[in-house]
Each structure stands twice: as structure tokens, then as C-alpha cells.
Amino acid sequence: MTIPNKEEFEEWKENYITKQFFKFLIKEARVHRDVAGNAGCMKDSFINSGEEYVKMMHRASIYELIPEVEYEDVFPIEE
């Protein structure tokens, strides 16, 4: 596997399919937040419910961050 250069990465990021995938992730994040906010993660105990809430919110945060990834985040410049 070869490491793409910055231009190839930007081209991939601007690709129609990639943009659609990013839009899907943003929608998925909203769903996770809505479900968590509407007690959709209620379990048999408060501890389990809290753990499920934290997991859902964490997933939502990750989904929202993925479209913001830059070339340097994936392929750091070695010093």
C-alpha cells in the first residue's frame, strides 16, 4: 500500500462518494444523539443506562469528527 500525497488525499476527500459518506455519518451522529436524548438507551439499571448513553454520545462525536480529518492527522509529517 502506498501512502497518498496531500493532493490525492484532498481529491479523495472532495470525491462525490466520500462526501455522501460524510453526510451519512453526520446523519448517523444526529440519530445517536436523538436516541440518547430521548431515553432510547434506557437499560435495566441506571449504571447500564449511563454507560449506554456515554457510548452513544461518543459514537456521535466520532462520526462528526471524521469529515474534519486532514491529511496531517492521518499522515503526520516526520521531524
C-alpha positions in Angstrom: 0.0 0.0 0.0 1.4 3.4 -0.9 0.8 6.5 1.1 -1.2 9.1 -0.9 0.2 12.5 -1.2 -1.7 15.5 0.1 -3.3 16.3 -3.3 -4.5 12.7 -3.7 -6.0 12.9 -0.2 -7.7 16.1 -0.9 -9.1 14.7 -4.2 -10.4 11.7 -2.3 -12.0 14.0 0.4 -13.7 16.1 -2.3 -15.0 13.0 -4.2 -18.7 12.7 -4.5 -18.9 9.3 -2.9 -16.7 10.4 0.0 -18.9 13.5 0.6 -22.0 11.3 0.6 -20.4 9.0 3.2 -19.5 12.0 5.3 -23.2 13.2 5.1 -24.3 9.8 6.2 -22.0 9.9 9.2 -23.4 13.3 10.2 -26.9 12.0 9.9 -26.0 8.9 11.9 -24.5 11.1 14.6 -27.8 13.0 14.8 -29.7 9.8 15.2 -27.4 8.6 18.0 -27.8 12.0 19.8 -31.6 11.9 19.4 -31.9 8.3 20.6 -29.7 9.0 23.6 -31.6 12.2 24.4 -35.0 10.6 24.2 -34.1 7.8 26.7 -33.7 5.3 23.8 -30.7 3.9 25.6 -32.5 3.0 28.8 -31.4 -0.3 30.2 -32.2 -2.4 33.3 -30.2 -0.1 35.7 -29.1 3.5 35.9 -25.5 2.4 35.6 -26.1 0.4 32.4 -28.2 3.3 31.0 -25.5 5.8 31.8 -22.9 3.6 30.1 -25.0 3.2 27.0 -25.6 6.9 26.9 -21.9 7.7 27.1 -21.2 5.1 24.3 -23.9 6.6 22.0 -22.6 10.2 22.6 -19.0 9.0 22.0 -20.0 7.4 18.7 -21.9 10.5 17.7 -18.7 12.6 18.4 -16.5 10.3 16.3 -19.0 10.3 13.4 -18.9 14.2 13.5 -15.1 14.3 13.6 -14.4 12.0 10.7 -15.3 14.6 8.0 -13.0 17.1 9.7 -9.9 14.9 9.4 -7.0 16.5 7.5 -4.0 14.9 5.7 -1.6 15.7 8.6 -4.0 14.0 11.0 -3.7 10.7 9.1 -0.1 11.0 7.8 1.9 13.1 10.3 5.0 14.9 9.0 8.0 13.2 10.5 10.5 15.5 12.0 
